[in-house]
Amino acid sequence: MIRSELIQKIADENPHLYQRDVERIVNTVFEEVTDAMARGDRVELRGFGAFSVKQRDARVGRNPRTGETVQVEEKSVPFFKTGKLLRDRLNGKA
């Protein structure tokens, strides 16, 4: 599902809301999650999962084309851990 499909589905299920308002709500939620992660905070959506940021250490990598060694800098990467309810639904238990 892409963002526009999510917006359309929410708008269809809530006919009392204008689509532009639904779009603003969805964009605000995504922006808040992104901003919180950029600050290094953890975002938890009960039953769905938790978004957090993990640090990857600097390391020596290898260019696959040339075989040359290159330095890879330390970086932050997003991490998602599923919640129990989502895991159970995916495995047919709920």
Beta strands, then each sheet from edge to edge (+ up, - down):
strand 1: 43-45
strand 2: 49-56
strand 3: 59-62
strand 4: 69-72
strand 5: 75-82
sheet 1: 1+ 2- 5+
sheet 2: 3+ 4-
end
